[in-house]
Amino acid sequence: MAARLTGDLGDGAYRNPVLAADWSDPDVLRVGDDFYLTASSFGRAPGLPLLHSRDLVNWTLIGHALDRVEPAEAFAVPRHDCGVWAPSLRHHDGRFWIFWGDPDHGVYQVNAASVRGPWSRPHLLKPGKGLIDPCPLWDEESGAAYLVHAWAKSRSGVKNRLTGHRMSPDGRELLDEGEVIVDGDRIPGWFTIEGPKLYRHDGWFWILAPAGGVATGWQGAFRSRRFHGPYEQRVVLQQGATDVNGPHQGGWVRTPAGEDWFLHFQQRGAYGRVVHLQPMRWDADGWPVLGDDGAPVDVHPKPGLPPQPRSAPATHDDFPGGRHGPQWQWTANPRTGWAAMHAGDGLRLSCLRSARARDLRALPHTLTQRLPLRPCSVEVELRLDAGSPGARAGLAVLGDAYSWIGLERGDDGAARLVHRFAEAGAEAERDAAPPRPAPDGTARLRIDVTEGARCRFNADTGGGFEPTGAPVFAATPWRWVGALLGLFAVAEDGRGPAGAALFTRFRITH
């Protein structure tokens, strides 16, 4: 399976994207021979995913830096497009550091001696509305520390500018009020400058920052001899004649041998923001040149690094002992009692009672993972142990609109296979197909996802897989987040325990 999910072609070359799922707003770092990547996680928990590679093409997910999204009370319920935006990953003074902006609360940072943790509790470095995409720099030449961040107009009324601060070397406080160091309104044709990454190179302060919007923008480079500017700018990556729309926002990394590479995202609708790898060089005037003379590459020789096994972030899960793998995230900060540990395999989810039981988008206890870019079949086995009328559990494709297939307990005590959906903006779901009997209270559920994130739902309740007969469902993203695959169990509002559901053998095949 990894051979289908990785960009490694197995012949010394790679094909983009190298991460074919929603690893939004990536930043990359090298420490020794190891490369690490983090990405936006928005309101899901755990947050701040951490990926590892030895060749920038083959990646594995090794954990998360954030157990719960802060402030914890704000993320006790789903806030799908809020939370952790565009983190920056750095290594300084023997520690790993991650800075991110929450558009509603401010700039946070966490740090750890090991990338595998334990990570510090989140520290609110700069409170405020609309503060996004922060990036620190510890200047080895002067010993000074700096921070740059962008602005979200939806919260602050301001965008298209970058603000710079001097920062204490321990990353705990800012030493000035900050000033605008790049004003995009003064650059003809530039708009929505955001996502800055701050570097020191060849005697210059460099800010690599995208502009032009998520779906249609470009990657810019800014340089100045002084941190506070003035900066000159250049477009260094844009779509050109390729089919890679909006190639921008990411990070620069250098290999031990001195090769330069740039990882960035491309917006792919329901699939979210997939990650591309571009070669990088410096021209005669000292400016970076990304991709093929400023256009994204499709197929390219791999970095000059030792060969690695073909790998990709895990998707399969047998849920040993009732525990889920790191590829799963809750749609809000988790609470005790959502999932039960036990001796065997399988995820045992409590059918928690909720007044919002008929809107999966509002449930905090949905367990999710990313929807793969490439066509696939998603399959899981389900047993509904809940006896309470209205208790249900299933497999969902979750976004601004959603659809799910699963089991529900009827008023007569019988279990039925159901398929439901909700349109964007609808407050409750509707039947997508007539219910049918599930005599043993068990089912194998399958969603076949084809090009364009078009989903067909199938189930086996004892006689083999059959389609539900419902129309094809086209997955949709939220505003900033790609569609998600989800497992859930829920019951109608009321009193007393409603039972549980057991999920086993989750598989994604290509």
N, C-alpha and C positions, 0 to 999 in steps of 0.2 A: 504493500500500500504506500509506503514512504516514497517509492520510486515515482508514483503518480502525483504526490503532493509536493515534493521538493522540485526546485528548478534545475537540479543537477541532471544533466543529460547522460552522464556516465562515460563520456568520451573526452573529458577535459574541458568541456564547455558547459555553460548554463543557459537556461531560458528564463526570462522574466514572465511573471513575478516569481521571486524566490520564496516568498511567503504568500500563499494563495488563499488568504482569508483576511478578516478584518483586524489587522494589527495596526491600528490607526495612529498617525502622528509619531512614527518611530524615531528613536534616538539610539545611537550606537556608540560603543566604547571598546577599546582594547586595553587589556591588562596582561602583560607578558605575551603568551601565545594564544590567549583566550579572548574571544569577542563576546560582548553582551549587548542585549537589546531590550529596551522597554518601550511601552506604548500606552496610549490613552486607555483607560478602563471605565471612564464615566461613572455611573452610579452603581456599578456591579461590585460585588465583594466575593473573594478577596480582590484587591486592586493592584495596579502597577505590576503587570506580568513581567517576568524575567526570563529571557531566552538566551541560550548559549550556542556558540558555534566555534569551530576551529578554521573554517574556510570562507565564511560570509555567505555561503550558499545553503548549506545544510544546517538546520536549526532544531534545537529541542527546547521545550518549555521546562524550566527547572524550578519554578515557584513564583511567588509573589512577594512584593515588599510591603504590602499594606493589607493587614488582616481585616480592617474595617474602615469604611469611608468616613472621614471627619468633615464637620461635626456629626457625631454618631446619631444624634436624635433627628437630624435633618434627613438622614438616609435610612431611617427605620421603614420607609415606604419607597417604592420605586420612583426614581427620578432619572429616567433613562438617558437624557441628553445632558445631564448636569454632572457635577463631581470632578473627577480627575481628567483634566484636559492637558494634552501635549507636554508630557514630562521631559526633562533633560537628565541624562545619566552621566555622571562624572566620577573620577577617582582622584583623590587628593589626600595627602598626608596619611597614607595607608588606609584610607576609608573610601567606601563607595557612597556616593551622594545622589539622591534624586530630588529634583525640584519640580513642582507642578503648580498650575494655577487652577483654582476653583472659581468660576466666574461670579459666583454668588458670595464667596467668603474671603478669597484672597490667595496669596502665594504661600505654599507649604514646602517643607523639606523633611526628608528622612535620611538617615545614614547608618552604615553598618561596616564593621571590620571585614566581614565576609559577604559576598554577594548572596549567599544562602541564608544570611541572617545570623542572629536575630537583628532586626531593624529597629531603630529608635521609634519612639512615639512621634507622630506628626507634630512638627513645630510650625506655628503660624508666623511666618517671617514678615509678611506685609498684609494686614487686613484691608479689605475694601471690595467694592463691586467692580466687575469688569476687568480684573487683573488676570491675564492669561499668558500662557506660553513662556514662563520664566526660564532663564538659563544663566548659571553662574560661570565665572572665570576666576581662577587663581593664577595671577600673573607671576610666573617664575622669575621674570626679569626684575620686577620691582618689589615683589612680595605683597602687592596690593590685591584685594579681592573686589570683584564687581558683579553686578547683576543687571540683566536686561530683560524687559518683558513687553508684551503687546497688550492691546486693549480690545474688549468685546463691546461693540456699540450697543448691543441689546441690553446691557446692564449699566454702562457708563455714559452712553451717548457719544462716545469717542471711539474712533478706529483709525487705521492707516498711519499709526505712529508707533515708534518704539521709545520706551523710557529707560534710562540708565541710572544706576545707583552705584555708589561705593558701598561695599559690604564688609562687615567684620570677618576676619579670616576663619572664625569658627562657624560661619554661616548662620549665626543666631540673630543678627540685627543689621539693619541698614544704617549707614552713617550720614545720609543726607536725605533731603526731600525728593531727590530725583529730578531729572530734566529730560526733555525730549531730545534724543540724539539722532533720530531719523524721523523726518516728517514727510510721509508719502504724498501729502497734498501739495508739496513743493516740487515734486518730481513729475513732469508731464507724462501722462499715460499710466501712472502707477496707482493702484488702489488696493485696499485690503492687505496691506503689509502686516504679516503676523508670523508666528512660529519661529522666532529668531534663535539661532544657535551661535554662541559667542566663542571665538578662538583667538589665539595669538600665533602668528606665523610670519616669519621673514621680516620681523620688525614692524609688522602691521597688526592692528586690531581688526579682526574680521567678524562680520555678522553675515551668516548665511540665512536668508529669510525669504519665504515665498510671498507672492503677491498675486492679485487677480482673481481670487476666489478658489474654492475647493475643486470645482469640476472643470474649470477652464484656465487656471492660472499658470504661473511660471515660477522658476527658482531664481532668486536674485542673490548677488553677492555685494557686500558693502565693505569698504576698507578705509581706515584712517590711521594716522600716526599717533593720534590721541584717542583715548576711550570716548571722550565727550565730543569728538568730531572736530571739524566737519568730515562727513563721509562722502566718498564717491561711490557710484553704483554701476552695476552691469547685469544684464540678463545672462545667466550661465546655463540654463536648461529650459527648454520649452517644447511643445508638442511637435512643431514642424510638420513634416509630411507623414508622421507616424500615426498610429491609432491610440497612442497613450495620452489620454486627455489629462490636463492639469498636472503634469509631472512636477511635484514640488513637496516641500516640507519633510525634512529628514536630517540626517547627520553625516558628517565627514569622519572617516577613520583611516589611519595609516597602518599598514602591515609592518612586521618587524624588518622586512627587507626594504621598506621605504615606498611601497606602492600605495597610492591614494585611491579611495573608493567612497562612493556616496550612496546611502540607502534612503529611499524616499517612498511616498505613497502615491497611488492612483485611485481616485474615487470610482467604484464600480457598482453604483446603485445599491440594490439589495444586498450585495456581497460586502459592502463597506469599502474600506481603504486597504487595498492589497499593496505589498511591499516589493519594490524593484531595487536592483543593484546596478549602479552605473560606474564605469571606470572614470577616473578623475586624473587630470594632469594640469600642469601650470604652463601658461603661454609665455612668450618672450617678455611681456609687460608685467608678469607676475600675477595674472588673474587665473582663477581656476576655470578649466574647461571640462564640462561633464558630458558623459555619454559619447556619442559619435559627433564630435564638434558641436555640441550643444543640443543634440536631439537624443531621445532615449534609445537605448539598444534593446533589441529583442533577444538575439543569441550572441554570446560573447565568450571568449576564453575565460576560464575561472581565474581567480586570483592566484598568484604564484605562492601557494601554501601547500603543506603536505596533504596528500589525498586523504579524504575522510569517508566514512560510510555514509551512504545516502540516508538521510533522516529528515523528519518533519515533526512538528508538534503533535503529540498523541491525540487521538480521537476516540479509539475503542475504550471500553471500560466494562469490567466484570464486577466492579464495586466490592472488592474483597473486604469482608468484615463490615460491610455497610458503608465503607468510606469511598468517596468519589475522588477521582484523579484531579491533578491541577488544571486540567483543561476546562473544568466546570467553575462557574461563578453564579452566585445567587443574584437576584434582581434587586436586593437591598441587603443591609447588614443582617447577617443570620442570627437566629436566636436558638437557644436550647430547645430541643423537642421537635425540630423540623425533620430531622433524620435520625433513625435509631441505629446504633452500632449492634452487631450481632455476630454469631460465630461463623455463619456461612457467607456465600457471595450474594450480592444483590443490594440495591438501594431501597431501603424501607422508608418511604415518606409518609408522614402523618397527614391524614385528610383534615387539614386545619379548617375550622369553621370561619367563614368570612361573609360579610355583607356584600362584598364585591366578587362573589364566587363566579359570577357570569361575565367577568371581564378579566382575562388573564393578564392584561397589561397593568392591572392594579395590584396584582398579588406579589408580595415581597418574597414568598417562599418558592418561586419557580427557579429551578436549577438549569442554567443555560451554558451552551458553548457556541462557538462561531460557526456560521454556515460556510462550508467550503466553496471556493470559486468554481471548481470543476464539477461536472455532472457526477452524481453519486446516488446511492441508495442508503437511507438511514433506517436502521431497524433496531427494535427493542422488544423484549418480552415483558408482559405485564400481568400481574395477578392482583385483583381487587379484593382485599380482605375486609373492606369496610362494609358494614351492614346497614348503615344509616341511609334512609331514602335521600337521594340527591347527592350522595357522595360520589366523586368521580376522580379519575386520574387519566393521564394520557401523554402523548407526544405531540409537541406543537412546533409550528414555524411562527415565530413571534416577531412582530414589528408594529408599525403604526396601524396596520391591519394584521390580522392573524387568523390561523386556522389550525385545528387540532383534531386528532383521532384518539379514541380511548374507550374506557369502560365507565358506565354509570349504573348506580343501584336505583332501581325503580321503587315506587311506592308499594309494589307487590313483593318486594324483596328480591326480584330477579335482576341479574346483571345483563346489561345490553351494550352492544357496540354502538357508539355514537360518533358522529363527525359534525363539528360545529365551526363557525367562523364569525368574525366581526370585521366590519369595514372600518376604515379610518374615520374617527370622530364618532362612531356609534358607541352608545353607552352599554350595550349588552350584545351578546352573541346570539346567533340564530342557527338552526339546523341547516347543515349543508347537504345532508342525505337522510333518508328515513332510518331510524334505529333498527337494529336487527339483533336477534338473540345471541347471547354469549353464555351458553348453558353452564360451563364450568367456572365462570368468573375469571377466565384467563383469555389472553389474546396475544398474538404476535402482530406488532404494528410496523408498518413500513411506509416511508415517504420516498418516492422517486423524484429526484430533483434534476431537471434537464436545463439546457441553456436558457439564460434569461431568468433563472431562479423560478421556473415554472414547476409546481409541485403537484404530484398525483398521489393520492392516499389509498393505501391497501391494508387489509387485515386478514389474519387467519384465526378463526375461532374454532378450528377443529377439522375443517375440510380443505385446507390449503389457502393460499393467498387469493383474495378476490378484491377488485377495486370497489370503493364505496359507491361509485356511480355519480359522485358529485363532480361538478366542473373543475377544471384545472385551476389551482390557486396560484397567483403570481405573488411571490413574496415581496414585501415592501420594507424599507428601512424606517427607522425613526429619522429625525432631522440630521443627526450627526453619526448615528450608530447603525451598522448594518443589521440585517435580519439575524435572528438567533434561533438555534434549535433549543427546545425546552422540554423538561420533564416536570410534571406537577401533580399534586394531589390536593383536593379541596372538598369542602362540604358546605351546604347551605348554612346560613347563620342560625344559631340555636345554642342549646346547652348540652354539655356532656361530650365525651370523646366520640368521634365519628368513625374511628378505625384507621386503617392505613392501606397503602398500596406498595407492592414489591416490584421493582424494575430489575431485570437481569439481562445480561448479554447485549449491551449497547454496542452497535457496530455501524461504521460508515465505510462503505465499499465503493470503489471507483472502477 
